């Protein structure tokens, strides 16, 4: 049996090759099986040979350097120094099969009718006034291309969504900036930095291309167009599209659709190339184009930090590198400082907070951005004026809760309105502090009134978190204020301490001051949120509240 060796991990000294569970006798001339593509002959009639462990020798050289080839496989062609990535090498061909394509643009595909093009140096001259030509070599058979696909925005026929179009069999691609490697798992492949869809180079391919990817153009009409204009039809469409009127069945509306499709394709290449010139990878450039189309470069140049968290892979670090190294942004620019402040707030909130005290934010942002704190102060104030961030006093919410706890039924709505105005940032803190005597006489202690004069520190919110918390507070207030008369313990509202008599003595005596306050709050409100770390008594508090309610409504409350 003859064959071509595709994969081998071991060679056997005595000329026998162990393949899975069977043993075969190799042709006498074939001793070492490590070289890929080696032709060998085996005989299934040969007697079974059992290879000893010491007869197996590793086929790979000990000092061989492995480079990345695809996902998780290793190159065995040469070291990176011997086989460098080449900017002058272009592989062109027709897509035969798309093996894999990730949302990021990373793609594995097979091409056929391939050509290897070695680009001549731009400054090389072979004759006076004549530049050197590119060297083209035809590559028969099927070839694997691996790299980042720069997709066009061409809206294919039948794709009404208008979303990013993926590469399809029949299209033509050019793979650039790469090298040929041979991998243990997948064989020979061309690994490139990026590949892109390109127009076809023959009449037959042009017909199929027009019919497949231009809306409203079938095979018959595409054949007529190519018969009239040849493979230069794309140049005609770009420079003088009205010439298509010479084709029967093509009118002004059809021409407008064709021109728009081609324009989007050309624009996508220009924009993505412009993004990559700013130090952006092909994957991220493709993502930016898919989101912002022909505004991609403009948005990047205006504010690269605006794309943080909106584009996969576009982190603050990436935006900062592009802004400082390629777009000449100042380290103290408003856009950079604003994004750094937002990043620090997000980091602070990632551990459970909704906002950050102003002094902490100034200190953290100054250290994170590597600038003086005065620049952070200045741009934070500007951001607050422009509603990029929001601030309230850190004592505002517990203080307003204390005031409402002391309110009576006639003033409930007034306190709720004051609470909401506090969330809007329009409430006067000193005006609240004037109610300290009222709070001091309350049986419910939420905050020490003696601290009111000193607790005036701002806490800073990121915009979306601020609005989520504000809207949540409004909804809770509405839920708590509606039909309070239906509260099972409403009769204890004037003197909530009397409700504690509903508890058995043992439970009542075990309650701490904070737990007692929480139980009293359940008498005054329809909605109660109990928070705290492990072991602080949340479960005991809940049991006490349930015991009070059961003593009034029994074990089976009405629906």
N, C-alpha and C positions, 0 to 999 in steps of 0.2 A: 504494500500500500504506500503510495507516494503522497506527499503533502508538503505544506509550507509551515514551518514553526512560527506560531504567533505569540506564544507565551511559555516561558520555562524558568523555573526557579533553581533547578539543580542539574548537574551533569554527572553521569556515572562513568567511572574510570575504565571499566572493562568493556565499554562499547554497548552496554545495555541501558535502556531508558525505561524507568518505572513510571507508568502513566495510570494514575488512580489505582485500581485494584488489579490491573493486568500488566504483564511484562512482555516486551517485544524486543526483538533483536534488531539493532540498527545496522545500516549499511556500513561496511568496514571503514569507509572514508569519513564517516561522521562520528567524531569523538566528543566534541564540545557543543552543547546545544544553547549556549547563552546568546548567540547572535540572532536577532530577529530577522525573519525573512529567509533563513537557511532552509534549503530543500533537503528533505531526508526521506529515506525508505525504510519501512518496517515490514516485517513478515509475521502474520498472525499464526503461522504454522510452527514458529520456532518454539523450542522447549522453554518451559517456565523457568525464569531465573529469579532468585531471591537476592536482592541487593542488601548488603550489610550497611549498617549505619555509617561506618567509616569510609564506605565507598562513595558516599554522597559528598560532593564538594560544592560549595557555594559558587554560583556562576558569576555574580556581580563582583567587580573589582573592589577591593577594600577601600581604596581612596577615591572612589567615584563620588562626584558631587551631584546631588539630586536637586533639580529645580521643580517648581510647582508646575503641574500640567493638569489642567482641569480641576475638578473638585476632589481632592484627597488622593490623587494618584501622583506618581513620581516620574520625572523625566530620566531617561537613561541614554539620551543621545550624546550629550556633552556637557561640560561645565558652562556656566553662564558667560565666563570669560571667552571660551572658545566659540560659543554660539550666542552672540549678543542680540538684543532686540534692535531691529533695523527700521529706521524711519523711511528708507528709500524702497522698501519692499511692499508691494501691493498684490493681493490675491483677489482675482475677480472671477465670478462664476454664477451659474443659475442655481437657486435654492431647490434642492431635490427633496429634502425632508428636514423639518424642524424637530430636533430631538428634545430640546428643553428650552424654555424661556421663562426667566424669573421676572417678577414685577419691576425689579430694579433695572432690567434691560440686559442682564447677563444671559447669554444665549449660546446654545450648542446646536449646530446644524450641519447637514451634509450638502455639498455643492457638486455639480458636474459641469462639463464643458469649461473647466477652469483654465485660467491663464495666470502665470506668475510674471509680474511686471516689475522690473528694476528701474526705478526712476533715475534718469540722468541728472547730474548736478546742474542746478540752474545757471551757474556761471561757466560751465564747460562749453567750449567752442571747438568744433572739429574743422570747420572751414571758416574763412572770414565772413562774418555776418550770419553764420548758420550755427544754431545751437545743437548740441548732441541730442540724439533721439533715445527714447526709452527702449530697453531690451525686454522683449516679450517672449515667453516660452509657454507653449501649450502643455497642459497637465492632463493626460488622459485618466479616465476612471473617476471614482468618487473620492472626495476629500472632506475631512472634518475641520470645521472652523469653530473656534471658541473665543468669545470675547463679549464686549459690551455693545449692544445693538443700539444705534441711534435711529429711532423710528421716525418716520415722517408723519405729518398730521393728515395725510390724504384720507379722505372719507370715501371708503370703498362702496361700491354698489351693494345695496342690501344692508349696509351698516347705518341704521338710522340714528344710532345713539350718538355718533360723532365723537366717541371716546378714542383713546390712543389706539391706532391701528398696529397690529403686530405683523411681523414678517410672515409671508405665506409661500408655500411651494410655487415655483414659477417666476418669482421675482428674482432680480439680479442684485448681487451685493458686491461691495468692495471692502476687503479687510485691510486695515492699515496699522502701521507701527506694531510689528510683531516678529515672530520667528517660528520656524518649524521645530517641533520636538517629537520625540517618540516616547510614549508612556507605557508602563507595564500593563495597565488595565485597558487602555483604549487605543493603543497603537499610535500611528503617526497622525499629528494634527497641527494646524496652524493656530497659534495663540496670539491674539492681537489685542491692542488697547481698545480699539473700537472698530465696528463695521457699520456700513450704511447702505441703504437701498439706492441703486443707480438705474438709469434707463438701459434698455437692452441694446445690443450692438449688431443685430441682424434683422432682416425684414420679417422673417417668420416669428422671431421673438418679439419684435415690435408689435405685430398684429395681436399676439396673445396678451401682451402687456396692456395695450390700449383697451382691449375687450374686457380685461379682468379688473382694471383699476381706475378707469374713468367712467363716471356715472353716465348711463344712457348710451354707451358705445358697445355694440355687439360685434361678433366676429365679422359679419358681412360688411358692416360700416367701417370697421377697423381696417379690413383688407382694402377697401376703396381708398381710404386715407393714405395708407402706405404705398399703394400702387401709384398714387398721384404725387406724393411728396417724399417717399422713401423713408429711410431711418432718421432723416433730419426733421421729421415732423415736429419734434419737441422744440426745435429752434424756431420753426414756423409759428407754433402756438405762442411762443414767448415774444417774438418780434412783430409778427404780422398775422394775428389770429383770424382776421377777416378773410384770409385766403381759403379757410375751411368752408366758406360759403359756396365754393366751387363744387363741393361734394353734395350730391342730391340727398336730401333728408336731414341736413344740418342747417339749423337756423340760428338767429342771434342768441336766443336763450340757451341753446345747447353749447354754443361757443363760449358764452359767459361762464357756464358751469365748468367746461374744460379748462378755461383760463384760470379760474379760481382754484381748481384742484392743483394745477401745475404751480401756481403762485405760492400756495401753502407749502408745497414740497420744497421749493427753492428757498422760501423764507425760513423754513425749519432748519435747513442746512446752514444758512448764514448765521442765524441766531445761535444755534448750538456751537458752531465753530467759534463765534465771538465769545461765548461763555467759556469755552475750553481755553481760549487765549488768556482768560483771566485766572488761570490756575485751577479751574474746576474740572472734576473728573467727568468722563463721558456719561456715567450713570446719573449723576446729579444734574448735569446739564440737560439731559433728556427729561428728567422729572420737572425741572423748572420750565422747559418749553411746553410740556404737556399741560401745565397749570396756567401759564401766562402768555403762551403763543408769541406773537410778534412784539409783545411788551416786555419780554424776558430781560433783554439787555438794559432797557430803560429802568426797570424796577431794580435790577442789580446795582446799577450805577447810582441811583438815587439813594437807596438804603439797603445794602445787603443783609443787614440785621433783621429786616422785616420778614425774611424768609425762614428765620429760625423757628423750628417746630412745625412749620407748614410743609416743608419739603423733606422727604426721607433722606437721612444722612447729612442734612444741612444743620449742623450744630453751631453753637456760638463760636467754638474754636475754629471751625471752617470759615464762618462768616468773618471772623476777626482777621484771619490770615489773608483772605481775599481783600478785605477792606484796607488793611494797613500796607500790604505788599503790592497790590495791583491797582487799587482805586485811590490811593493817596489820601485816605481818611486820617484825620488827626486822632491821636489816642484820647483826647478830651472832647471829641465831637459829641454833639447832642445825641445823635443816633446810637453811637457806641455806648455812651454812658447809660442811656435809657434802656438799652438791651441788657447791659450788665446789671442794672438795678433789678430788672425783671427776672433775670437769672438768679440773683441772690434771694429774691422773694420766693421764687419757685423752690429753691433748695431748702429754705426755711420751712416752707409749707409741706415739703415732702415727708416730714417727720410728724405731721398731724396738726400743725398750726394753720390758721387761715390768714394771718397777717404777721407783720414783724415790727417791733418797736423801732421808732425812727433812729435813735442813736446806734442801735445794733446794725440797722441797714446801712447807715453811712459808713460805719467801720468796715463791714463786710464788703461792700461794693468798692470802697477805696482800695482795699487789699486785693480784691479779685481783679480789678482793672489796672492796678499798678499806677494810680494817679493820686493826686492830693485830694483830701476830703472836701475842700472848698468847691471843686468842680462837681463832685457828686451832689453837694448841697444845692448848688446853683441849678443844675439840670433837674434835680428832683422837684424843686419849686416850680420850674417851668412845666414839668410833667403833670404836677398837681393842678396847675392853672388850666392846662389843656385836657384835663380829665383822663390822662394816660394812667394815673394812679389815683387812689382815694385815701383819705385819712379820717379817722375819728379818734376821740379820746379813749384811752384804754379802760377808764372807769365808767364809760357811758352806759354800756349794756347792763352790767350788774346794778348800777345806780338806778337806772330806769326801772329795772325789775323790782328793786326795793321800794320805789315810789308807788308802783302799781300794786304791790303787795299791801300797802297801807291805804290804798284808795277805797272809797265806798262805791256803791252802785251808781250814784249820781254823777260821779266824776270819772268813771271807767273810760268812757270814750275820749275825754280830754287827755288822760294820761296816755292812751294808745296813740293819739295824734301827736303828742309830744315825743313819744318814743320813735315814731316813724320819721318825724322831722329831725331827730337826732341822727338817725341813720342817713339822712340826706346831708348831714354835715352843717345844718343851719341852726342847730340848737345851741344855746348859750350855756356853757359849762357852769359858769358862776351862778347862773339862775337856778340850776339844779342844786348847787351847793347850798343855796339859801334854804332848802327844805331839810337841812340836816337835823333840825330839832324834831321835825315830824318823824324822820327815820329813827332817831334815837329812842323815841317812845314806843316804837313798834315791837311786838313780841317776836318778830321775824328779823333776824340780823343777817343781812346780805353783805353789807360792807360797813366798815367802821367809819362813821361820819367825821371823826377827827382827821382822817386821811384825805378828805375831799379837797382840802386846800392845796395839797401837794401833788395829787395824782392828776396831772394835766398833760401827760406825755402822749404825743401822737403815736398811733400805730398805723402802718401803711399797708394798704391792700392792693393787690393786682386787680385790674379792672373786672375780669370775669368772675373772680372769687368774690369780690365786693358785691356785685349784682346778685350772684347766687345766694349769698348770705342775707342780703337785704330782702330779697323776695321770699326766702324761706322764713325770715322773721315776720314778714307781713302776713304770710299764710298761717303761721302759728298763732299770731294775734287774732286773726279773724276766726280761726277754729276755736280758740279759747273764749272769745267774747260772745259768740252766738249761743243764745238760749242758755244762759248761765243758771236760770231758774230751775232747769232740769237736773242740775248737779245733785246727786244723792245726799250730799252733805251741805246743801245750800243754807240750811237753818243755822249752821255753825259759822257762817261767813262773818257776822258781826264780831264774834268772839271765837276765833279758831282754836284757841287753847282748850276750850271745853271739849273738843272732839277727841283730845287725847284720853279722856275718861273712857272712851270706847275700847281702849286697849287693855289687855290684862296687865296687872301690875308688873309682872316679870318682864314682859316685852317693853313696857314704858320705861322701866328703870334702866334697861340695857341700851337705850338710845343715846348716842352722843349728841353734842350740840348741833353739829351739821346734819345728822340724821333727823333730829327733832325738827329742824327748820324745813327739811325736805318733806316730812310728813305733814307739817302745817301748810306748806305750799299746795299739797294735794287737796286740801280743804278749800282753798281759795280759787283754784284753777281747774279747768277741764282737761288741760294738756300739761303734762309734766315730763321733763327730760332729765333723767338722772345719769350723771356721768362720774367717772372716777377710775383710778387704777385698780389693780387687783388687791383685794383684802381691805378695802376702805369701808365696806359695809353696804354696798348697793343692794345685795340680796336681802339682808336683814331689814333695810328700809322698805323694800318692796313688800316684804311679808307683813310689816306693820301697817302699811297703807291698805293692803288687801284685807287685813283683819278688821280695820275700821269700816270698810265698805261692806263686808259680810255681816257685821253686826247690825247694819241698817237695812240692807236689801236681802239678806239671807243667802243661802247657798245657791239658789237658782234665780238669778236676776232676770227681770223681764227683758224681752228682745228689744 
